[in-house]
Amino acid sequence: MMVQQTKQFCRNNVLIFLIYFTITAAQNITLYNYKQSDSVTSCFTGLIQERDRFVFHSDVDFKNASSDWSRIIGFQYKPPTSTDYILFCLVDLRSVCSGIDGSKCYCNYTDTNGVYHIVIDATALIAFSNSSLRGYISYNFNTTSFSSSQVIPTIYGKMAFYVVFNHEKIIATTKKF
C-alpha cells in the first residue's frame, strides 16, 4: 500500500511540474543588444549624460499564454557596484498598447497576435552607466521569468574643451552636457 501511495504522489508531482513548465514555457521575453547607432550624439562608443538616450528593444511572446500571468512586464537595472537589481520601469499590457511620448518604457503592437514589442527609451544618466538591464514577466502564482541581461553603455559626464595653438592651451573650459 505504501509503495502505491508513493507512486501516486510522484505521478502527481510530475503532472504538476509538467503543467507549470508548459505554462511558463509559453511566455518568453527577449531583450536585444544595445545598438550604438541609436545614440543621439552619434558617438562611436558610449553616451553623453543628459544629451543622449539609451534605447533597448524587447519582444514579449504570449501567443500560447494561459491566464495566470499578471500582464505586467518589468525592467530592472543593476549598477556594476551592486548585487541587487533596481526597478527601472513597468509596462501594463492590460492598458492601451501604443507608443507613449515621455515614458521610459512603452509597448507597440506587432503584426503577430500575442507578441508585444517593448521599447526602453531613457535619458542617459551616469547612474545607469555600465549597468545590467533585464526584463521580466510576473505570474499570478508569485513566480517570475527573466530575459537575459544586456549592458547599458558607458555614460560620460563632464567633457573638457580647449584650443591648442603652438602647443599651448589658449582657452580651457569645462562644459557639462
Disulfide bonds with the S-S distance in Angstrom:
Cys89-Cys105 1.77
Cys97-Cys107 2.01
